[in-house]
Amino acid sequence: MDPIFLKVLVGTTLLASSAAVVGAFSYLKGQSLVGDAIAHALLPGVVLAFLLGDGRNPIFLIVGALISGLIAHYGIGYIHSRTKLKSDTAVSLVLSTFFGFGIMLMSLIQRSGQGQQAGLERYLLGKAAAITMDDVYVFSALAVILMVGVGLFYKGFQLMTFNEDFASAIGLPVPLIRFTFTVLTVLAITIGIQTVGVVLMAALLITPSAAARAWTKSLPSMLLLAAVFAASSAITGTYISSAIPKMPTGPWVVLVLAFFGFGSLIFAPEKGWLAKRRRAMANQNKTVRENVLKLMYQQEERNEVSVVLSAENMLSIRVMRPEKLRNALRDLKRRLLVVEHGSGYALTELGRSEGRRVVRLHRLWELYLTERLGMAADHIHPGAETMEHVITPEIEELLVKELGNPELDPHQSPIPYEEV
Amino acid sequence: MMEKSIEVHNLTVSYHSKPVLWDVDFSLPTGKIVGIVGPNGSGKTTMLKTIMGLMKPDSGYTEIFGQPLDKVRERVSYVPQRESVDWDFPADVMDVVLMGRYRKNNLFRRISKEDKRIATEALEKVNLLEFAHRQISQLSGGQQQRVFIARSLAQQADIYLMDEPFVGVDAATEDAILQLLREMKNQGKTVIIVHHDLQTANEYFDHIVLLNTRLVAAGPKEEVFTKELLQEAYGGRLTVLSKLGDLISTEEFPLREPEFKENKPEK
């Protein structure tokens, strides 16, 4: 394999996955933009390091970045605590001031003709292809520091993120925990911007966690998954950019990450968009089925005999979309809640009980609305039409208890209980 | 005389340089259920946070069991307001209760079997054992509150400070919490509760601190729960005080002159 490709691959993978693990805590704290601000704020430190020392020495640049980043981070905290400015204002204030200062220093270098622009431009837009063997060693060392740091401080970071007041109250050294977290974040950003640059750095910190959060419910697995997403993006991005001539690595890594992010938002179980759509559809179908059972039960109630209704009969009693009704009747038949009689349908005993339940919930809810919420009897029907499909057996039990086993609803219709 | 659980001495605390507590001074007995009661914005939560060292007073000091907080940290447990955290955090009930076992000296160590045993017991006491591996985002308000109380029980402290534990919980949880508090009291624990509802205060507490920026009264509930004192706390007759507060805040007066020192006298 091409040694340059391999270097880039190892470098980007290491930094993407370690940045993801550190960024997870910022993401959970709802401080996604702080990483962006710090990335911008590193510029003056980097330029000064460049001015004072050898521009290609990674250690020198990292120290410069670290100092600059720490000042920015504590600056944000100081402004936030000492003024009435909201934290987003403090963040953007520090971001723009530091970045502006950095740009100014940069043009000074240009004017003084010190020329070696490559090292600096790299910090703005990133240049993965320029990763040297020295860089790979430094990245590996930093990645190890980041992983060990997060592992060591796991309990502290977890509690600081979830409930900082409690962490202070039980006497944990919160300032130390915060300082460590900031140093790790700045280190992650410092190595991160070498591939993707200042502008795209926030994506590297936050997107893997946003994607991982959609799939998992525990913090350790979220950290692991974020690292896996980030590493796969780094590998894919590096491969694409090396396969197609003149393609930059950083933007590709970020694009692949975004693909993971949006993919997770759409496909994740429970929280994903598709899963939500599916639940909504399932509930819509359930509503139609229950409406059919209710309608049939009410016909029986009125006529005091079991009835056989065709689909047309049903549509003349209640407005429903005909194709939805057809689907509902098919489902009801399959679930043995109705049986076909010639061209019509009749309730089975199971279906009757289910229809009775829906009618009961409807009337209980109407009674609750008039008795407890003081609503007028002519305003309660629409709400009950919805609630009859929502109320669970536990809530039903509570309703019955709270209303004292009522017999009649506000319209004087009997509330049909199951015969024991 | 009985040991003091908490002493608050001439405490003044401000938020954005506006005084929220003004020269508050009282002490509390041990082995009682104490209510810190007052209307909205009367400084109840600030009181608790200052005792827990989460806010720095402008002047005065607080002590627990006659000592500064740092000396007795392990004997003190804190239950913050339920709404103060994001319940969407990726953790299950057990994860949160185990946080009650975190200490300065085990920060870098793994959670031990003993910690797990204590957390399990705490969950049992609040009747949430079957929910141990439930996501905290899926809990009801009352269950979340019980998780917080279980975390606090896992601390195995002698004094418990709880911020509005009855807010937004169902009647069953309210009863369960109350039952638990009484058991704790019977074991000699002290429980201090920030509470805003006057209706129930009389029934819940043995001892009441009535607060409205300044101290209105503190003592056994029979002495404090009088019509006059309640009216004083809730009647909004403190216009002078709030006007002065605004003035101090907008005109940047120091709350205490820098030369003025009022710390605990050295022993």
Interface residues (C-beta under 8 A of the other chain):
Chain A: L28 G30 K84 L152 F153 K155 G156 Q158 L159 T161 F162 N163 D165 F166 A167 S168 A169 I170 G171 L172 P173 R213 T216 K217 S218 L219 M222
Chain B: H16 K49 M52 G53 L54 D70 R73 E74 V76 Y78 P80 S84 V85 D86 F89 P90 A91 D92 D95 V96 M99 G100 Y102 R103 K104 L107 F108 Q135 R151 Q155
